[in-house]
């Protein structure tokens, strides 16, 4: 819990930690289980970690003394019962895998509900478990780059050291806590009313603009598949366009959202227990996402919006910058294939900057910059809201009122700002190159179809499956060139692109690009030999995927949100793609390939990330390349769609 008085709440407030979570595995060692508490420390917290450990142990003592109370059992039982009663579907493979595991761990009759079943309050059983949470059964792990070590790990590249916990430290755990620890209050947000409003609010077959008042626009649409779910998905966008794009805006929005999520983690945790979600993200401004049971979403929204402008001090601003910089540095240690896809997205979409530019910018900012920025954003914006699911017309009006309450009276309504995408240019290859601090090479090589529209996207969608299988079979299975390899298609706003992605530990950038080119020549022959019968199967498979019923509200709303954010207010992108796919012929498929991969004049995007193992090996050069040195400069000068 992160309610007032809990360790997470108090230690975050002191700036000592950024997160605290707990999990248990009752059968980790057969009949023996474990309780694991994970805490992410700030630099300030690193200097007080014995105090943090003591606080957690003192809280366990408090739970042992006063926390075994049936009211907490009833609250958890109610929450889990609500979730199981209105349980949404997930992907089939994960679901059957979890059921198979449950049948090994629980009675067969509880295979379906084991994660949601609280049978009876058993005070003695709980106390028996708490009695085992003592220093004699405890291991404390300190994990950081600053730890002293004297032993090498057996199977991994790392070092460690073990030592006994000092008697003085253990003794401190039994002392009266220095902080005002308290058990959680009863959850205020548990749903009580599961009334359905979807039929009463439905008037059309696409999302409607339900309210447009004072610069606040609200679109609403009920679920077409899960109208029996008393749940909904809400997005509140505070859209803000800077007069001139700059990395400072990007950094400040990210710092703002990060600080908000940290400061409102107690509210988000309470909402999560009640079956709702709350999160703020930076997306052309700020995007607040609320999901789950709609009964008390209005109360959650009111409190969440009231605290939208975060509290800023010198200390918590410095810590936010540190988290932001560390996140960027950690992203550079991700798998190379993840990094290369990220760079591809940054090359084709506006508002992108190099990591070092973002880090330098963040380190130059001050708390006053953020305070001024928040005032500017709240005074100059356009607010758009999308509600999907179980919302009444009355709740939409109340939603608008709650948003109005936090907006300044002199607010200026600005034009809507959305991400812009690169305009492909025939005969030009965009090339982005970078050295990365991991071992392998990663490449994305994409060819763009010259004609925008759904006809090309439809043909590319069918081709993508066949191209992907051929790439995996040849480059991965037969030649063992990669950990990760795929052929895929990707929309660049109105355009369609097709190409290859790979992470390889055995070839340099230049050698791997040469192998890509050779593979494409071989694939052209394979595609030329594709029969009508084989094509029909590919097309049927693609249509099955496109027409598949969404498994839950999240899947159902996803394409609608995409259209909403791109201002495609016909909300028919999926339907247009299906209609275009129905018309694709084998000749169209081959023509798509010939206009992209088989076209020497096709617009092209090539991302080359060179790992440490190949640092001395050359990049690949193209005759018609346009090299991107700085993403910000590129997007400031290039033409966008």
C-alpha positions in Angstrom: 0.0 0.0 0.0 1.1 3.6 -0.6 -1.6 5.2 1.6 -0.5 7.8 4.2 1.6 6.3 7.0 2.9 3.4 5.0 6.7 3.1 4.3 6.2 3.8 0.6 4.3 7.0 1.3 6.7 8.3 4.0 10.0 7.3 2.3 8.9 8.8 -1.0 7.9 12.0 0.8 11.4 12.2 2.3 13.0 11.8 -1.2 14.7 8.5 -0.2 13.0 6.1 -2.6 11.3 6.3 -6.0 9.4 3.0 -5.7 8.5 0.2 -3.2 6.7 -3.0 -4.2 6.1 -6.4 -2.6 5.4 -9.8 -4.0 5.2 -13.3 -2.7 5.7 -16.8 -4.1 4.2 -19.3 -1.6 5.6 -22.4 -3.5 9.0 -21.1 -4.6 10.8 -23.9 -2.8 8.1 -26.5 -2.8 6.4 -26.1 0.6 8.5 -23.1 1.3 7.8 -19.7 -0.1 9.2 -16.2 0.0 8.2 -12.6 0.5 10.2 -10.2 -1.6 10.2 -6.4 -1.1 11.9 -4.4 -3.9 12.9 -0.8 -3.2 14.5 1.7 -5.7 16.6 4.2 -3.9 17.5 7.8 -4.7 21.1 9.0 -4.2 19.9 10.4 -0.9 18.4 7.1 0.0 21.6 5.2 -0.8 23.2 7.0 2.1 20.3 5.9 4.4 19.6 2.4 3.4 20.0 0.9 6.8 17.3 3.4 8.0 15.1 2.4 5.1 15.5 -1.3 5.9 14.7 -0.6 9.5 11.5 1.3 8.6 10.3 -1.7 6.5 11.0 -4.2 9.3 9.3 -1.9 11.8 6.3 -1.7 9.6 6.2 -5.5 9.5 6.2 -5.4 13.3 3.2 -3.0 13.2 1.4 -5.4 10.8 2.2 -8.3 13.1 0.8 -6.3 16.2 -2.2 -4.6 14.7 -2.7 -5.4 11.1 -4.3 -8.8 11.2 -7.8 -7.4 10.9 -10.8 -8.8 9.0 -11.6 -5.4 7.5 -8.5 -5.7 5.2 -9.5 -9.2 4.3 -13.0 -8.1 3.3 -11.6 -5.2 1.3 -9.2 -7.4 -0.7 -11.9 -10.1 -1.1 -14.4 -7.5 -2.5 -11.8 -6.1 -4.9 -10.9 -9.6 -6.2 -14.5 -10.7 -6.5 -15.3 -7.6 -8.5 -12.4 -8.3 -10.9 -13.4 -11.9 -11.3 -17.0 -11.1 -11.8 -16.1 -8.7 -14.7 -13.0 -10.4 -15.8 -11.8 -9.4 -19.3 -10.1 -11.8 -21.8 -6.4 -11.8 -22.5 -4.5 -13.6 -25.2 -5.2 -17.2 -25.6 -1.7 -18.6 -25.2 -1.0 -16.7 -21.9 -4.4 -17.8 -20.5 -4.0 -21.5 -21.2 -0.4 -21.4 -19.9 -1.6 -19.9 -16.7 -4.4 -22.4 -16.3 -1.9 -25.3 -16.8 0.3 -23.9 -14.1 -2.7 -23.3 -11.8 -3.7 -27.0 -12.2 -0.3 -28.0 -10.8 -0.6 -25.6 -7.8 -4.3 -25.5 -6.8 -7.3 -27.8 -6.7 -8.7 -28.2 -10.2 -12.0 -26.5 -9.3 -10.0 -23.4 -8.5 -7.9 -23.3 -11.7 -9.9 -20.5 -13.1 -10.3 -18.3 -10.0 -7.2 -19.1 -8.0 -5.8 -15.6 -8.3 -9.1 -14.1 -7.2 -10.3 -16.5 -4.5 -10.2 -15.4 -0.8 -12.1 -18.3 0.9 -12.1 -17.3 4.6 -10.4 -15.1 7.1 -7.9 -17.2 9.1 -6.2 -15.0 11.6 -4.0 -17.8 13.0 -2.7 -18.8 9.5 -1.7 -15.2 8.8 0.0 -14.9 12.2 1.9 -18.1 11.5 3.3 -16.6 8.3 4.1 -13.3 10.0 6.0 -15.2 12.7 8.4 -16.4 10.0 9.2 -12.8 8.8 12.1 -12.5 11.2 15.8 -11.6 10.8 16.9 -15.2 10.9 15.0 -15.9 7.7 16.0 -12.7 5.9 18.4 -11.8 3.1 19.1 -8.2 2.2 20.5 -7.4 -1.2 22.1 -4.1 -2.0 22.5 -3.8 -5.8 24.3 -0.8 -7.2 27.5 0.1 -9.2 29.2 1.3 -5.9 29.1 -2.0 -4.0 32.3 -3.6 -2.8 32.8 -7.1 -4.1 35.3 -9.9 -3.6 33.7 -12.9 -5.6 32.9 -13.5 -9.2 29.5 -14.8 -10.3 29.5 -18.4 -11.7 27.3 -18.0 -14.7 27.1 -14.3 -15.3 29.5 -11.4 -15.8 29.4 -9.8 -12.3 30.8 -9.7 -8.8 29.4 -9.8 -5.4 30.2 -10.0 -1.7 28.3 -11.6 1.3 28.5 -10.5 4.9 26.4 -11.0 8.0 23.9 -8.3 9.0 25.4 -6.5 12.0 23.8 -7.2 15.4 23.4 -3.5 15.9 21.4 -3.1 12.7 19.1 -6.1 13.6 18.6 -4.6 17.1 17.5 -1.3 15.5 14.6 -3.1 13.8 13.0 -3.8 17.1 13.1 -0.2 18.3 10.2 2.2 18.1 10.1 3.7 14.6 11.3 7.2 13.9 8.6 7.8 11.4 4.8 8.0 12.1 4.0 4.6 10.7 0.3 3.8 10.3 -1.8 1.0 8.8 -3.7 1.8 5.6 -7.2 3.4 5.7 -10.1 1.7 4.1 -10.2 2.1 0.3 -12.5 5.0 -0.7 -12.7 4.0 -4.4 -14.1 0.5 -4.4 -17.1 0.4 -6.8 -20.6 0.0 -5.3 -22.8 0.6 -8.3 -22.5 -1.5 -11.4 -25.3 0.1 -13.4 -25.0 0.0 -17.2 -25.4 3.2 -19.2 -24.1 2.1 -22.5 -27.4 1.5 -24.3 -28.9 4.8 -23.0 -25.8 6.8 -24.3 -25.6 5.1 -27.7 -26.8 7.3 -30.6 -24.5 6.5 -33.5 -22.2 3.9 -34.9 -19.1 6.0 -34.4 -17.7 8.1 -31.5 -19.6 11.4 -31.3 -18.6 14.8 -30.1 -20.7 14.8 -27.0 -19.7 18.2 -25.7 -17.8 21.2 -27.0 -17.6 24.0 -24.6 -15.0 26.6 -23.7 -12.2 24.9 -25.4 -13.0 21.5 -23.9 -14.1 18.8 -26.4 -15.4 15.4 -25.3 -16.0 12.4 -27.6 -18.0 9.5 -26.3 -18.7 6.0 -27.6 -20.1 2.9 -25.8 -18.5 -0.5 -26.3 -20.0 -2.5 -29.2 -18.8 -5.8 -27.9 -18.7 -5.5 -24.1 -21.7 -3.4 -23.2 -22.3 -5.7 -20.2 -19.1 -4.4 -18.6 -19.5 -1.6 -16.0 -16.1 -0.3 -17.1 -14.6 2.4 -19.3 -11.5 3.9 -20.7 -10.9 7.6 -20.5 -8.2 9.8 -22.0 -7.9 13.5 -21.0 -5.4 15.2 -23.3 -4.1 18.7 -22.4 -2.7 19.4 -25.8 0.0 22.1 -26.0 2.0 23.3 -28.9 5.2 25.3 -28.3 5.8 28.2 -30.6 9.1 26.5 -31.6 9.9 22.8 -31.2 12.9 22.3 -28.8 14.3 19.6 -26.6 13.5 21.6 -23.5 9.7 21.1 -24.1 10.2 17.4 -24.5 12.3 17.1 -21.3 9.9 19.3 -19.2 6.8 17.3 -20.2 8.6 14.1 -19.3 9.8 15.5 -15.9 6.3 16.8 -15.2 4.6 13.4 -15.9 7.3 11.5 -14.0 7.0 13.7 -10.9 3.2 13.5 -11.1 3.1 9.7 -11.2 5.5 9.6 -8.3 3.6 12.1 -6.2 0.2 10.5 -7.0 1.4 6.9 -6.6 -0.7 6.6 -3.4 -3.8 7.6 -5.3 -2.9 5.3 -8.2 -2.4 2.4 -5.8 -5.7 3.0 -4.2 -7.4 3.2 -7.6 -5.6 0.0 -8.7 -6.9 -2.0 -5.7 -10.4 -0.7 -6.5 -10.1 -2.0 -10.1 -9.1 1.3 -11.8 -5.9 2.6 -13.4 -4.4 6.1 -13.4 -1.4 7.3 -15.2 0.0 10.5 -16.8 2.2 10.5 -19.9 3.8 13.1 -22.2 2.1 13.0 -25.6 2.0 16.3 -27.5 1.3 17.8 -24.1 -0.1 15.6 -21.3 -2.3 12.6 -21.5 -4.1 11.4 -18.4 -5.3 7.8 -18.7 -8.1 6.4 -16.4 -9.5 3.0 -16.9 -11.6 0.3 -15.1 -14.9 0.4 -13.2 -16.7 3.7 -14.0 -18.7 4.0 -10.7 -16.1 6.2 -9.0 -14.0 7.4 -11.9 -15.5 10.8 -11.3 -14.0 11.0 -7.8 -10.7 9.6 -9.1 -10.6 12.2 -11.9 -11.4 15.1 -9.6 -8.6 14.3 -7.2 -6.2 13.4 -10.0 -6.9 16.7 -11.9 -6.7 18.8 -8.7 -3.1 17.8 -8.2 -2.1 18.0 -11.9 0.4 20.8 -11.2 3.1 19.0 -9.2 4.8 20.3 -6.1 8.4 21.3 -7.0 11.3 21.7 -4.7 15.0 21.9 -5.4 15.4 18.4 -4.1 12.6 16.6 -5.9 13.4 18.4 -9.1 17.0 17.3 -8.9 15.8 13.7 -8.2 13.4 13.8 -11.2 16.2 14.9 -13.5 18.4 12.1 -12.1 15.6 9.5 -12.8 15.2 10.9 -16.3 18.9 10.8 -17.2 19.3 7.3 -15.7 16.3 6.1 -17.8 18.0 7.4 -20.9 21.3 5.8 -20.0 19.6 2.5 -19.2 17.8 2.6 -22.6 21.2 2.6 -24.3 21.9 -0.8 -22.6 18.7 -2.4 -24.0 18.8 -5.2 -26.5 20.1 -3.7 -29.8 17.0 -4.7 -31.7 14.9 -2.6 -29.3 17.1 0.4 -29.7 17.1 0.2 -33.5 13.3 0.2 -33.6 13.2 3.2 -31.3 15.6 5.1 -33.6 13.5 4.2 -36.6 10.5 5.7 -34.9 12.5 8.8 -34.0 13.7 9.3 -37.6 10.2 9.2 -39.1 8.4 11.3 -36.5 8.8 14.8 -35.3 9.8 15.9 -31.8 12.8 13.6 -31.6 16.3 14.3 -30.3 19.5 12.5 -29.6 19.9 11.1 -26.1 22.9 13.3 -25.3 20.9 16.4 -26.4 18.1 15.4 -24.0 20.6 14.7 -21.1 22.4 18.0 -21.6 19.1 19.9 -21.7 17.8 18.2 -18.6 21.0 19.0 -16.7 20.7 22.7 -17.5 17.0 23.1 -16.4 16.0 24.3 -13.0 12.9 24.0 -10.8 11.9 27.5 -11.8 11.9 26.4 -15.5 9.4 23.7 -14.6 7.2 26.0 -12.5 7.0 28.5 -15.3 6.4 25.8 -17.9 3.5 24.4 -16.0 1.8 27.8 -15.8 2.3 28.3 -19.5 0.8 25.0 -20.4 -2.2 25.4 -18.2 -2.8 28.8 -19.6 -2.3 27.9 -23.3 -3.8 24.6 -24.4 -6.7 22.7 -26.0 -8.3 20.0 -23.9 -9.7 17.0 -25.6 -11.3 14.0 -23.9 -12.2 10.5 -25.2 -14.5 8.3 -23.1 -15.2 4.8 -24.2 -17.5 2.3 -22.4 -19.9 2.7 -19.6 -20.4 6.4 -19.3 -23.7 8.2 -18.9 -24.5 11.6 -20.5 -24.7 13.1 -17.0 -21.2 11.8 -16.1 -19.8 13.4 -19.3 -21.2 16.8 -18.3 -19.7 16.3 -14.8 -16.4 15.4 -16.3 -16.3 18.7 -18.2 -17.2 20.6 -15.0 -14.3 19.0 -13.1 -11.8 19.9 -15.9 -13.1 23.4 -16.0 -12.4 23.8 -12.3 -8.7 23.3 -12.7 -8.2 25.5 -15.8 -7.3 29.2 -15.4 -10.1 31.6 -16.3 -7.9 33.5 -18.7 -6.8 30.4 -20.5 -6.1 30.7 -24.2 -7.4 27.9 -26.4 -4.7 26.9 -28.8 -4.6 25.0 -32.1 -4.4 21.3 -31.9 -0.9 19.9 -32.2 -0.1 16.3 -33.4 3.0 14.4 -34.3 4.2 15.0 -37.8 5.7 12.3 -40.0 8.5 12.5 -42.6 7.4 12.9 -46.2 9.1 10.1 -48.2 11.1 11.3 -51.2 11.9 9.1 -54.1 15.5 8.4 -54.8 16.7 9.3 -51.3 17.8 7.0 -48.5 17.7 8.4 -45.0 20.6 7.0 -43.0 21.1 7.2 -39.3 24.3 5.7 -37.8 25.4 5.4 -34.2 27.7 3.4 -32.0 26.0 1.8 -29.0 27.5 0.5 -25.7 26.4 -3.2 -26.3 28.1 -5.9 -28.3 25.9 -6.6 -31.3 25.0 -4.8 -34.5 21.4 -3.9 -35.2 19.9 -2.7 -38.6 16.5 -1.6 -39.8 16.3 -1.3 -43.6 12.9 -0.1 -44.9 11.5 0.7 -48.4 8.6 3.1 -48.7 5.8 2.6 -51.2 5.5 5.7 -53.5 1.7 5.9 -53.2 -0.1 6.8 -50.0 -3.3 5.2 -49.0 -5.0 2.0 -47.9 -4.4 0.1 -51.1 -0.7 0.0 -50.5 -1.1 -0.6 -46.7 -3.4 -3.6 -47.5 -1.0 -5.2 -49.9 1.9 -4.6 -47.5 -0.1 -6.2 -44.7 -0.5 -9.4 -46.7 3.1 -9.4 -47.9 4.4 -8.8 -44.4 3.5 -12.2 -43.2 5.1 -14.0 -46.1 8.2 -11.8 -46.0 8.6 -12.3 -42.2 8.5 -16.1 -42.4 11.0 -16.1 -45.2 13.4 -13.8 -43.3 13.2 -15.8 -40.1 13.6 -19.2 -41.9 16.6 -18.1 -43.9 18.5 -15.6 -41.7 17.7 -17.1 -38.3 16.9 -20.8 -38.7 19.2 -21.8 -41.5 22.1 -19.3 -41.3 22.0 -18.6 -37.5 22.9 -14.9 -38.1 20.7 -13.4 -35.4 19.1 -13.5 -32.0 16.3 -11.4 -33.4 15.3 -11.1 -37.1 12.1 -10.3 -38.9 10.6 -8.9 -42.0 7.8 -6.5 -41.4 5.6 -3.7 -42.7 5.0 -0.4 -41.0 2.8 2.6 -41.7 4.5 6.0 -41.9 1.3 8.0 -41.4 -0.3 7.8 -44.9 2.4 5.7 -46.4 3.4 2.0 -46.1 6.9 0.7 -45.8 8.4 -2.8 -45.8 11.8 -4.1 -44.7 14.0 -6.1 -42.5 15.2 -5.8 -38.9 18.1 -7.8 -37.3 20.3 -8.0 -34.3 23.4 -10.0 -35.1 26.5 -11.0 -33.1 28.3 -12.4 -36.1 28.3 -9.8 -38.9 29.4 -6.2 -39.1 27.1 -3.5 -40.3 28.4 -3.5 -43.9 28.4 -7.3 -44.1 24.9 -7.6 -42.7 23.5 -5.0 -45.1 25.1 -6.8 -48.0 23.4 -10.0 -46.8 20.1 -8.1 -46.6 20.5 -7.1 -50.2 21.3 -10.7 -51.3 18.3 -12.0 -49.3 16.0 -9.6 -51.0 17.1 -10.8 -54.5 16.4 -14.4 -53.4 13.1 -13.4 -51.9 12.0 -11.8 -55.2 12.3 -15.2 -56.9 10.3 -16.9 -54.1 7.6 -14.2 -54.4 7.5 -14.6 -58.2 6.8 -18.3 -57.8 3.9 -17.7 -55.3 0.8 -19.5 -56.5 -2.8 -18.2 -56.4 -3.6 -20.9 -53.8 -0.7 -19.9 -51.6 -1.7 -16.2 -51.9 -5.3 -17.0 -51.0 -4.1 -18.5 -47.7 -2.0 -15.5 -46.9 -4.9 -13.2 -47.7 -7.3 -15.2 -45.6 -4.9 -15.2 -42.7 -4.5 -11.5 -42.8 -8.3 -10.9 -43.0 -8.8 -13.2 -40.1 -6.4 -11.1 -38.0 -8.0 -7.8 -39.1 -11.5 -9.0 -38.4 -10.8 -10.8 -35.1 -13.1 -9.7 -32.3 -11.3 -7.6 -29.7 -10.7 -9.6 -26.5 -11.3 -6.7 -24.2 -12.1 -3.0 -23.9 -8.5 -2.1 -24.3 -8.2 -3.8 -27.7 -11.6 -2.5 -28.8 -10.7 1.2 -28.1 -7.2 1.1 -29.4 -7.9 1.8 -33.1 -10.5 4.4 -32.2 -7.9 6.3 -30.1 -5.4 6.1 -32.9 -8.0 7.8 -35.2 -8.9 10.3 -32.5 -5.4 11.4 -31.9 -4.7 11.8 -35.7 -8.0 13.7 -36.1 -9.5 11.0 -38.4 -13.0 11.7 -37.1 -14.7 9.2 -39.4 -13.2 6.6 -37.1 -13.1 4.0 -39.9 -9.4 3.3 -40.4 -9.8 -0.4 -39.6 -12.8 -0.7 -41.9 -11.0 1.0 -44.8 -8.0 -1.3 -44.3 -10.3 -4.4 -44.3 -12.1 -3.2 -47.4 -8.8 -2.5 -49.2 -7.4 -5.9 -48.2 -10.5 -7.7 -49.6 -9.6 -6.3 -53.0 -5.9 -7.2 -53.1 -4.8 -9.7 -55.8 -1.7 -11.7 -56.2 -0.7 -9.2 -58.9 -1.1 -6.4 -56.4 1.1 -8.2 -53.9 3.9 -8.6 -56.4 3.4 -5.0 -57.6 3.8 -3.8 -54.0 7.1 -5.6 -53.7 8.4 -4.3 -57.0 7.5 -0.7 -56.0 9.3 -1.0 -52.7 12.1 -3.5 -52.2 12.4 -4.1 -55.9 12.5 -0.4 -56.8 16.0 1.2 -56.9 14.3 4.6 -56.8 12.1 3.9 -53.7 12.4 6.2 -50.7 14.3 4.3 -48.0 15.1 4.5 -44.3 18.2 2.7 -43.0 19.2 2.7 -39.3 22.7 1.3 -38.5 23.6 0.7 -34.8 27.1 -0.6 -34.3 28.0 -2.5 -31.2 31.3 -2.5 -29.4 32.3 -5.9 -30.9 32.3 -4.3 -34.3 33.5 -0.8 -33.5 36.5 -1.0 -35.9 34.3 -2.3 -38.7 32.8 0.1 -41.3 29.3 1.2 -41.7 27.4 0.7 -44.9 27.3 3.6 -47.4 24.6 4.3 -50.0 25.0 6.2 -53.3 22.0 8.4 -52.6 22.1 8.7 -48.8 20.9 11.6 -46.7 22.8 11.2 -43.5 21.1 12.4 -40.3 23.6 13.9 -37.9 21.1 15.4 -35.4 17.5 14.4 -35.2 16.3 17.8 -34.1 18.0 19.6 -36.9 16.7 17.0 -39.4 13.1 17.4 -38.4 13.4 21.2 -38.3 14.4 21.2 -42.0 12.8 18.2 -43.6 9.3 18.1 -45.2 6.6 16.4 -43.2 3.3 15.0 -44.4 
